[in-house]
Amino acid sequence: MMKSSGSRSNHLGEAGWFTLPYSGVWGIISSQYHQASKAEDHRIWIAPHLPVSLSSASYFSGEDPAMKQVINVIKKP
């Protein structure tokens, strides 16, 4: 099964903690907007350059397909 990046090219980030004044409840909120693409970029995910298929079989056998892909790229001349 192919997975997306889990993030848009433009996104919120740099979270910071805050406390609500009356209840004292703690929360976390993003404080910056990262615009790595055009403002008109409405993609909901970014396709990876090196796609890797993940499966429960590889997980339970202790295999790491992502790391195998990284090693294959490093070994290329």
MDAnalysis code that builds the backbone (N, CA, C; Angstrom):
import MDAnalysis as mda
import numpy as np

u = mda.Universe.empty(231, n_residues=77, atom_resindex=np.repeat(np.arange(77), 3), trajectory=True)
u.add_TopologyAttr("name", ["N", "CA", "C"] * 77)
u.add_TopologyAttr("resid", np.arange(1, 78))
u.add_TopologyAttr("resname", ["MET", "MET", "LYS", "SER", "SER", "GLY", "SER", "ARG", "SER", "ASN", "HIS", "LEU", "GLY", "GLU", "ALA", "GLY", "TRP", "PHE", "THR", "LEU", "PRO", "TYR", "SER", "GLY", "VAL", "TRP", "GLY", "ILE", "ILE", "SER", "SER", "GLN", "TYR", "HIS", "GLN", "ALA", "SER", "LYS", "ALA", "GLU", "ASP", "HIS", "ARG", "ILE", "TRP", "ILE", "ALA", "PRO", "HIS", "LEU", "PRO", "VAL", "SER", "LEU", "SER", "SER", "ALA", "SER", "TYR", "PHE", "SER", "GLY", "GLU", "ASP", "PRO", "ALA", "MET", "LYS", "GLN", "VAL", "ILE", "ASN", "VAL", "ILE", "LYS", "LYS", "PRO"])
u.atoms.positions = np.array([
    [0.841, -1.175, 0.000],
    [0.000, 0.000, 0.000],
    [0.889, 1.243, 0.000],
    [0.635, 2.168, -0.906],
    [1.428, 3.378, -1.018],
    [0.897, 4.449, -0.077],
    [1.790, 5.125, 0.596],
    [1.418, 6.184, 1.537],
    [1.877, 7.526, 1.010],
    [1.114, 8.557, 1.304],
    [1.501, 9.901, 0.909],
    [2.453, 10.481, 1.942],
    [2.842, 11.721, 1.724],
    [3.782, 12.375, 2.627],
    [3.143, 12.715, 3.960],
    [1.819, 12.794, 3.994],
    [1.149, 13.168, 5.230],
    [1.135, 14.665, 5.451],
    [1.579, 15.423, 4.484],
    [1.651, 16.863, 4.649],
    [1.463, 17.556, 3.316],
    [0.909, 18.727, 3.381],
    [0.808, 19.578, 2.198],
    [2.112, 20.345, 2.058],
    [2.315, 20.937, 0.892],
    [3.543, 21.707, 0.708],
    [3.511, 22.991, 1.533],
    [2.347, 23.588, 1.730],
    [2.171, 24.756, 2.592],
    [1.426, 24.288, 3.840],
    [1.971, 24.548, 5.000],
    [1.361, 23.993, 6.210],
    [1.696, 24.836, 7.439],
    [0.956, 24.576, 8.510],
    [1.214, 25.218, 9.794],
    [2.277, 24.429, 10.543],
    [3.058, 25.114, 11.366],
    [4.095, 24.430, 12.126],
    [4.593, 25.279, 13.268],
    [5.703, 24.873, 13.864],
    [6.333, 25.595, 14.980],
    [5.345, 25.779, 16.127],
    [4.917, 24.686, 16.676],
    [3.904, 24.717, 17.723],
    [4.441, 25.293, 19.030],
    [3.547, 25.923, 19.751],
    [3.897, 26.487, 21.052],
    [2.790, 26.214, 22.059],
    [3.161, 26.065, 23.307],
    [2.205, 25.772, 24.380],
    [1.527, 27.041, 24.874],
    [0.290, 26.903, 25.334],
    [-0.438, 28.015, 25.938],
    [-1.338, 27.472, 27.042],
    [-1.769, 28.337, 27.937],
    [-2.677, 27.967, 29.023],
    [-3.928, 28.838, 28.934],
    [-5.090, 28.227, 28.972],
    [-6.324, 28.997, 28.976],
    [-6.447, 29.722, 30.306],
    [-6.802, 30.996, 30.288],
    [-6.739, 31.811, 31.503],
    [-7.696, 31.408, 32.618],
    [-8.888, 30.956, 32.309],
    [-9.866, 30.671, 33.371],
    [-9.834, 29.218, 33.825],
    [-9.677, 28.284, 32.882],
    [-9.687, 26.866, 33.252],
    [-8.300, 26.340, 33.599],
    [-7.260, 27.005, 33.106],
    [-5.904, 26.523, 33.333],
    [-5.530, 25.346, 32.447],
    [-6.399, 24.993, 31.499],
    [-6.139, 23.874, 30.592],
    [-5.000, 24.253, 29.645],
    [-4.062, 23.308, 29.471],
    [-2.932, 23.518, 28.574],
    [-3.312, 23.102, 27.160],
    [-2.732, 23.750, 26.191],
    [-2.951, 23.400, 24.799],
    [-1.709, 23.699, 23.988],
    [-1.766, 23.341, 22.738],
    [-0.646, 23.603, 21.830],
    [-1.221, 24.173, 20.545],
    [-0.565, 25.176, 19.996],
    [-1.065, 25.846, 18.800],
    [0.102, 26.173, 17.874],
    [-0.166, 26.091, 16.575],
    [0.856, 26.439, 15.590],
    [1.039, 27.946, 15.550],
    [2.284, 28.366, 15.447],
    [2.566, 29.796, 15.480],
    [3.101, 30.343, 14.159],
    [3.392, 29.459, 13.189],
    [3.936, 29.930, 11.918],
    [3.315, 29.158, 10.762],
    [3.243, 29.821, 9.629],
    [2.769, 29.194, 8.401],
    [3.956, 29.034, 7.468],
    [4.241, 27.802, 7.073],
    [5.367, 27.515, 6.176],
    [4.836, 27.414, 4.751],
    [5.277, 28.318, 3.892],
    [4.843, 28.310, 2.511],
    [6.022, 27.899, 1.643],
    [6.094, 26.600, 1.347],
    [7.185, 26.054, 0.549],
    [6.831, 26.008, -0.939],
    [5.622, 26.392, -1.254],
    [5.159, 26.369, -2.634],
    [4.346, 27.635, -2.896],
    [3.729, 27.704, -4.040],
    [2.891, 28.848, -4.382],
    [1.642, 28.858, -3.507],
    [1.077, 30.009, -3.305],
    [-0.147, 30.133, -2.508],
    [-1.301, 29.353, -3.143],
    [-1.248, 29.177, -4.448],
    [-2.318, 28.462, -5.165],
    [-2.145, 26.949, -5.135],
    [-1.128, 26.461, -4.479],
    [-0.871, 25.016, -4.410],
    [-1.831, 24.387, -3.408],
    [-2.831, 23.692, -3.917],
    [-3.859, 23.113, -3.055],
    [-3.754, 21.585, -2.960],
    [-2.566, 21.054, -3.249],
    [-2.395, 19.603, -3.111],
    [-2.628, 19.202, -1.651],
    [-3.247, 18.056, -1.435],
    [-3.470, 17.611, -0.060],
    [-2.346, 16.696, 0.426],
    [-1.468, 16.265, -0.469],
    [-0.295, 15.490, -0.088],
    [0.755, 15.618, -1.183],
    [1.979, 15.231, -0.861],
    [3.087, 15.316, -1.796],
    [3.583, 13.903, -2.090],
    [3.662, 13.565, -3.363],
    [4.150, 12.233, -3.738],
    [5.622, 12.103, -3.378],
    [6.028, 11.001, -2.751],
    [7.439, 10.815, -2.401],
    [8.295, 10.576, -3.642],
    [9.559, 10.997, -3.589],
    [10.488, 10.758, -4.701],
    [10.828, 9.279, -4.812],
    [10.909, 8.605, -3.682],
    [11.217, 7.178, -3.659],
    [10.078, 6.446, -2.956],
    [9.059, 6.038, -3.685],
    [7.935, 5.359, -3.048],
    [8.344, 4.008, -2.472],
    [7.775, 3.673, -1.342],
    [8.045, 2.409, -0.665],
    [6.714, 1.796, -0.248],
    [6.531, 0.543, -0.564],
    [5.312, -0.149, -0.147],
    [5.518, -0.741, 1.237],
    [4.557, -0.506, 2.105],
    [4.615, -1.026, 3.467],
    [3.566, -2.109, 3.632],
    [3.869, -3.104, 4.450],
    [2.908, -4.178, 4.695],
    [3.044, -4.675, 6.121],
    [1.996, -5.309, 6.596],
    [2.057, -5.886, 7.937],
    [3.055, -7.045, 7.967],
    [3.197, -7.749, 6.842],
    [4.146, -8.876, 6.791],
    [5.567, -8.390, 7.021],
    [5.951, -7.292, 6.366],
    [7.310, -6.785, 6.571],
    [7.479, -6.257, 7.989],
    [6.436, -5.657, 8.532],
    [6.509, -5.149, 9.913],
    [6.728, -6.295, 10.903],
    [5.915, -7.327, 10.797],
    [6.008, -8.430, 11.757],
    [7.248, -9.298, 11.549],
    [7.857, -9.228, 10.364],
    [9.099, -9.976, 10.145],
    [10.326, -9.144, 10.513],
    [10.096, -7.897, 10.926],
    [11.204, -7.049, 11.347],
    [11.928, -6.379, 10.200],
    [11.363, -6.438, 9.000],
    [11.976, -5.806, 7.842],
    [11.592, -4.327, 7.800],
    [12.470, -3.504, 7.238],
    [12.222, -2.081, 7.110],
    [12.387, -1.694, 5.641],
    [11.292, -1.735, 4.862],
    [11.391, -1.434, 3.432],
    [11.910, -0.024, 3.153],
    [11.598, 0.934, 3.992],
    [12.076, 2.305, 3.796],
    [13.592, 2.355, 3.935],
    [14.129, 1.697, 4.948],
    [15.579, 1.689, 5.141],
    [16.270, 0.930, 4.013],
    [15.661, -0.135, 3.525],
    [16.226, -0.862, 2.381],
    [16.325, 0.055, 1.166],
    [15.299, 0.869, 0.951],
    [15.312, 1.800, -0.175],
    [16.426, 2.840, -0.005],
    [16.604, 3.338, 1.202],
    [17.673, 4.307, 1.487],
    [19.037, 3.681, 1.202],
    [19.238, 2.471, 1.670],
    [20.520, 1.776, 1.454],
    [20.757, 1.548, -0.036],
    [19.708, 1.185, -0.782],
    [19.852, 0.994, -2.226],
    [20.263, 2.283, -2.917],
    [19.724, 3.396, -2.503],
    [20.079, 4.679, -3.101],
    [21.525, 5.035, -2.773],
    [21.950, 4.803, -1.546],
    [23.308, 5.121, -1.122],
    [24.328, 4.277, -1.887],
    [23.979, 3.029, -2.150],
    [24.910, 2.118, -2.819],
    [25.043, 2.373, -4.316],
    [24.114, 3.130, -4.902],
    [24.210, 3.404, -6.341],
    [25.435, 4.260, -6.634],
    [26.149, 3.922, -7.742],
    [27.352, 4.687, -8.072],
    [27.020, 6.108, -8.535],
])
